[in-house]
Amino acid sequence: MRLLAIIAATLAIMSCAGPQGPAQTPADALMDRLSGLVEEGKIMYGHQDDLMYGHSWKLEDDASEFVQSDVYAACGKYPAVYGMDLGGIELGWTHNLDKNDFDNMRAAAVAHHERGGVVTFSWHPRNPLTGGDSWDVTSDQVVASILPGGEKHEYFMTWLSNAADFMESIKTADGQAVPLVWRPWHEHTGSWFWWGQNLCTTEQYKALWQMTYDYMVKDRGLTNLVWAYSPGAGGLDAALFEERYPGDEIVDMVGFDCYQYGDNASYVSDMKAALDITGKFAKDHGKLMAVTETGYEGIKDAKWWTSVLYEAVKDYPVSYVLTWRNACDQPTHFYAPYPGHESAEDFKAFAALEDIMFL
């Protein structure tokens, strides 16, 4: 009887204390870390495909080490954020649209995570209605066709399954899921992708986001995804930014993609305008903010890093700034310096700034 009384008393105490909250997910942990870095005034630098290839090299398939990097070669540090793209995973390809081995991508994501970095994925899926690529905008019925009730809905759900399988498989050796910033359906404010502004209605775009979220989180139970919403900066205003926003319940981070095509002053002006819009929205909605893609192809200014990019972002609470890739097969298509490039010394100075974070 005494034992029963003790058990009853213990249960009563536990009941009064209330149930413990759910364990922190990998996505929650990453959000906490990113928020803390923003509070410290840190801006992480990122580079797309940094560990897969560079200006004059490409990683071999089935690689065992992920140490080569144009960024590291130029400044002696790795980017804090490492971007990759899932394009091709939907069809079960072994390599993505940029000819990167998916096994290498998985291993590189783990390696970068264990190095202390952040991993982000975009997705340029094929066109599920026409069979073309992401840039095939010959039909404005693609999104409609993959939503529930559409002729390609069941087919497209296999694509989401393949993407979920891959992101779920990115785990450390002890089975811990690697947190990922996941950025689907980006640059929708333009009309160069089949999910773009003139290719679907506002309601259809929001439904596409919701369907993607519901499948990956509710159906598949993925807990390692930080969901990022990122329109293009061209012609962006507050109304356009918010028009197709999927909702606070399914978005964790807001950002934008902005490239330099003209002079430095125009780029800085465009960046600050987009940062003003995005920053206000992020503050009003309690979201993190990032410059999810940017850069100046060929970096035709020796002081671009400290006098242009840094000047554009330094006064904003930006989580990270990611510059695009250095193509190994296109000599003029690069967005980070390599040893010997005219901006390499300025890049070192940029990497040494107290508020810019590399690894």
N, C-alpha and C positions, 0 to 999 in steps of 0.2 A: 504493500500500500504506500509505504514511504517513497519507493521508487516511482510509482505512478504519480505521486504528488509532485515530485521534483520535475518529472517530464512535463506535467501540466503547467507548472510554474514557468519552466523554460520556454514553452510554446507561447505562453501568455506574454512574456517579455519580448519575444521575437515579433509577436503580433503587434504589440504597442510600438515597437521600433519601426514597423512598416517594412514592406518588401524592398529589397535592394534594387536599384535601377539596373537596366541592362548594361552589359559590359560594353566598353567603348569599342567601336568598330575601327578598322584600319582607316576608313574615310574620315571618321570623326577625329582620329589622332592626327591625320594630315591637316585637317582644317584647323585644329588647335595650333599646330606648329606654324602654319602659314599666317594665322592671325597674330601669333606672338612675334614673328619676324616683322610684320607690318608695324606692329606697335613699337618695335625697336628701331623703326625707320630704315629697315633693310629692303633692298630691291634685288631679287635674284635675277641673274642673267641666264638665259636659256638659248639653246641652239638645236635646230632640227637635224635629226639623223647624225648627230655628232660622232657617235661611236661606230657607225656603219660604213662610212666612206668620207672622203675629203677631196680637196682640190686635185690631187694627183694620185689617189690611192683608193682601194676598196677592200673591205674585209672579206676574207674567204668564207665560204660556207662551213658550217660545223666548227666555228672558231671556239677556242677555249679561254681566250683572254680578250678583254675589251679595254685596251689602254691607249690605242692610237686615236688621235684627235687633233684636228687642225687648231682648235681652240687651245688645247694644252700645249701644242707645239709652238703656238704664237706667244703665249703668256705664262706658261708654267702652271696653269690651273685648269681644272675641268669646269664646264658650265654647271651651275647649280640645278638647272632644269634641262631635261633631255626629252626632246619631242620625237615621236614616231607616228606613222600612219598605218591604219589597218586595211587600206584599200587592197582588195584581192582575197582577204580572209573569207569574205562572204561566199566565194565560189570554191573554197577549199584549196586555193593555190598554196604552194610551198613557199613562194616568194611574193612580196607585196608589189604594188604598182611601181615602186622605185627599185625593184629587183633585190630587195633585202630578204634574206632567209628568215622566215618567221621563227625558227628555232634560235637563231642568233638574236633576234629581237627580244624574245622572251628572256634569254640569258643575260642580255645587255641591260634589260630593265631591272633585273634582280641585282646585277653588279652595280648599277648606278644607285639604286636604292641603298645598298649596303655601303656604298661610298659616302652616303649622307645626302644624296640628291633626291630630286623630285622628278617623277616620270609623267609625261602627258601624252595622250593619244588623240589624234584627229582621225577622221574616216572619210575617204573618197571612194565610196562604193560604186560599183557599176550601175548602169541604169536597168532596173529590174523589168521594165516594160519593153524597152527597145533592144536591149542587149548591148547598148553602147556604153561609154564611160560616164563618169560623173558630169562631164561637160557637154553631154548630149542633151540638148534642150529642144529637140525637135517636137516634143509633145508636152502639153501642159496637163496631162492626165496621169502622170507617173505617181504622184503622191496619192491621188484619189484611188489609183489601182491597188495600192498596197495597204490602205487602211481597211479595217474590218468591213467585210462585205464586198471588197474590191476583187477584181479577177486575179490579181497577183498577191493577195494577202497571205495565203498559206505559203506560197513560194518565198515571199519576203521574210516570213517568220523563221524560215530555215537560215536566212542570212543573219538575222539577229542572234539566232542560236549559235552560229559559228563564231560571231564576234564575242558573245558572252563566254563561250567555251575558252577562247584564247585568253581573254582578260582574267577569267577565273583561274587559269592555269599558271599565272605569273605568281609564283610562290618561292619563298626562300627554302633552303635545304631542309629546315625543320618544319616546313608546311605552313609558314605564316604568309598570308596574302599580302602582296605588295600594293600599297595604295596608289591610285592612278587618278590624275586629272583627266576626265573623259569629256571630249568636246565634239559631240555629234552635231550635224546639220548646221555647220558654220557658214558665215558670210551669206546668210539667207537674204540680206537686204539688197544684194545684187541679183542678177538673173543669169549667171554663168553656170550654175549647178541646177540639176533637175528639181531640187527642192527650193529654188530661189523665188524671189519676190513675185515675178510675173508668171511663175509656173504652177502656183497653187494659191489657194485662198488663205487668209489669216487663220481661219478655223481649221483648215486642213493641216497647216504647218504646226499649229499647237497640238492637234491630235496626233501628228507624227511623233512629236516629242513625248507626249504622254504615253503613247503606245510603246515607244522605246524604253522609257523609264519603267513602266509597269512590268514589261517582260523581264528586264534585267534585274530589277530590285524585288518586285513582288512575286514574280513567277520563279525566277532563278535564284533569288536570295543573295545576289552579289552585295557585299558590304564594303568593298574596297574602292568604290567610284565616287569621286568628287565631280559633280556635274557642272559643266561650264557652258555658258551661253555667250556666243561671240559673233555679232553682226560685223559686216564690213564697215569701214569708216567713211567710205566715199558717199557724200551727200547726206551724212548722218545728222539727224537732229533728235531732240528728245522724244518727239512723237514717233518717229520711225524706229528708234531704239526700243521703245516700249510696245509698239504695235503688236509684235508677234512673240513677246515674252511669254514663255510657257507657264510661269507661276512660281511664287516663292517656295511652294511645297516641293518642287522638283529641281530647283536650280540652287547651287551653292556658290557659284562664282560668276561674275559678269566681266566681259572684256570686249575687245574689238581687234580687227586685223587692219593694219595701216602701213602701207609701203611708201617709200619715197620714189617719185617719178620725175619731179622737177627740181627746183632749187632748194637749198637748205631752209630758207626762211619759210617757204610754203609748207614744207614737211613739218617743221616745228609748229607752225600755226595749225595745221591739220591735226597733229597729235594732241596739242593742248585743247583744241575744240572737242575732240573725241574724249579726252580725259576728263574735261569738265562735265560733259554729258554723262559719261559712265560713272564718274566719281559721285555725282549727285544721286544717281539712281542707286548705286551700291550703298551709299549712306542711308538713303530713305528706306531701302529694303533689307538692310543688315547683311549685305553680301560682300565677299572679297572681290577685289578688282585686279585685273591683269591686262597687259598688252600681249594678247595671245599669239599674234604674228606681227612682225615688222621687219624692216631692213631696207638697205639700199644696194641693189644689185651691182656688184663690182666694186662697191665702196670707193667711189671716185673722189674722195676727199681724205687727205692724210690725217686730218684732225676730226673726222666725223664722230668718233666715239665720245670724246669729251666735249666737243663744241656744238654738236648737233643732237645726238641721241640723249646724252646725259642732260643737256639743257632742256630737252622736251619733257623728261619724266621726273626730274629730281625733286620737284615740289609737290608731288602727288603720292598718296598712300598706295602704291602699286606693289602687288605681291611679286610679280615677275614680268620680265620683258623677254620674249623669245624671238630671236632672229631666225630667218629661214635657212635652208640647207646650202651646203657647198657641193654642187654636183661634181661627180668624178669624171663625167663624160662630156661636160659642157664648160670649157675653160673660163667663160665670162659669167657663168651662173653661180655666184657665191655671195654669201651674206655675212660671213665671218672671215677674218684675215687668216692667212697661212704664213709661215716663215718667209720673209723677204717681201711681203706685200707692203705697199707704202703706208698703210694705216696700222701696221703691226706694233710700232712703238707707242702710238696713241692708244691702242687697245690695251697694252700693258698698263698704261697710266689709268685707263678706265677700270681695269680689273683691280687696281690698287686703291681705288676710292673707298673710303670708309663705309659708305652706305650701299655700295654695290657688292653683291655676294656671289662669289665663285666657290669652288671646292678645292 
